[in-house]
Amino acid sequence: MSNLLVLAATTGGEASATGSLAAMLIPMVILFGFMYLMLIRPQKKRQREVDQMQSSISIGDFVMTNGGFYGKVVDSVNNVLIVELGTNKSVRVPIERNAVAAIKEPDLTINRDDLIETKSEDKKEDKKED
């Protein structure tokens, strides 16, 4: 009779261990699926877009590097771009194609409103000093 009680106790214990294992695995699988959908998949999509942009760079394009420098691509050799920086045409810098953040021209326009605000702030500071 004691053997029967021991057998019943061990059988019930195994069933609860299997149930708790499944109860632990299901939330972990759901969490991994959520992380894949929210983090990994969008990152892969952005990386594909960046790779496509970097591979489409051609001579004559204006680019912005990861460091924030703007320049015009004047030559391309394998994975290296030769970029003219600034308005001085004699400054040519070789950069890796992977170092390009965007294909765009710099916005060099000066807003009139910004100038007016700066001048009015300077006048206020001058009055405070007097």
C-alpha positions in Angstrom: 0.0 0.0 0.0 2.8 2.4 0.8 4.3 1.6 -2.7 1.0 2.7 -4.2 1.1 6.0 -2.4 4.7 6.6 -3.5 3.8 5.7 -7.1 0.9 8.1 -7.0 3.0 10.9 -5.6 5.8 10.6 -8.2 3.3 10.4 -11.1 1.6 13.5 -9.9 4.9 15.3 -9.5 6.0 14.6 -13.0 2.7 15.9 -14.5 3.1 19.2 -12.6 6.7 19.5 -13.7 5.7 19.0 -17.3 2.9 21.6 -16.9 5.2 24.1 -15.3 7.8 23.7 -18.2 5.1 24.4 -20.8 3.9 27.3 -18.7 7.4 28.8 -18.8 8.0 28.1 -22.5 4.9 29.7 -23.8 5.5 33.2 -22.5 9.1 33.0 -23.6 8.1 32.1 -27.1 5.5 34.9 -27.1 8.2 37.4 -25.8 10.7 36.3 -28.5 8.0 36.7 -31.2 7.1 40.2 -30.0 10.8 41.2 -29.9 11.3 39.9 -33.4 8.3 41.8 -34.8 9.1 45.1 -32.9 12.9 45.2 -33.0 14.6 42.8 -35.4 12.4 43.0 -38.4 12.2 46.9 -38.7 16.0 47.1 -38.1 16.6 44.7 -41.0 14.3 46.8 -43.2 16.2 50.0 -42.4 19.5 48.3 -43.0 18.3 47.1 -46.4 17.3 50.7 -47.3 20.7 52.1 -46.2 22.5 49.4 -48.2 20.5 50.2 -51.2 21.1 53.9 -50.8 24.9 53.4 -50.4 25.1 51.1 -53.4 23.3 53.7 -55.6 25.8 56.5 -55.0 27.2 57.7 -58.2 29.7 60.4 -59.3 28.2 63.8 -59.0 26.0 63.1 -56.0 26.1 65.3 -52.9 26.5 63.1 -49.8 26.5 63.6 -46.1 28.9 61.5 -44.1 28.3 59.9 -40.7 30.5 62.7 -39.2 28.2 65.4 -40.7 30.5 66.5 -43.5 28.9 67.4 -46.9 30.7 66.8 -50.1 30.4 65.9 -53.8 31.5 62.5 -55.0 34.1 63.0 -57.8 35.4 59.4 -58.1 34.6 55.9 -57.0 37.0 53.0 -56.7 35.6 49.7 -55.5 34.3 50.5 -52.0 36.0 53.9 -51.6 34.5 57.2 -52.7 36.6 60.3 -53.4 34.6 63.3 -52.0 35.3 67.0 -52.5 34.6 68.8 -49.2 33.4 72.4 -48.9 33.6 75.2 -51.5 37.3 74.7 -51.9 37.6 72.3 -54.9 41.1 71.2 -54.0 40.1 69.3 -50.8 39.5 65.7 -51.8 39.0 63.0 -49.1 38.7 59.3 -49.6 35.9 57.7 -47.5 34.4 54.3 -47.3 31.0 53.8 -49.0 29.7 52.6 -45.6 30.5 56.0 -44.1 27.8 57.8 -46.1 24.7 58.6 -44.0 22.6 60.2 -46.8 22.5 61.4 -50.3 21.6 65.1 -50.0 22.8 68.6 -50.6 23.5 70.9 -47.7 20.9 73.6 -46.9 23.0 76.8 -47.1 20.1 79.2 -47.1 19.9 81.8 -44.3 16.5 82.5 -42.9 15.7 86.2 -42.5 13.8 85.4 -39.3 16.8 83.9 -37.7 18.9 87.0 -38.4 16.2 89.3 -37.0 16.0 87.2 -33.8 19.8 87.2 -33.3 20.0 91.0 -33.8 17.2 91.6 -31.3 18.9 89.3 -28.7 22.2 91.2 -29.2 20.4 94.6 -28.6 18.8 93.2 -25.4 22.2 92.1 -24.1 23.7 95.5 -24.9 21.0 97.3 -22.9 21.6 95.0 -19.9 25.3 95.8 -20.0 24.6 99.6 -19.8 
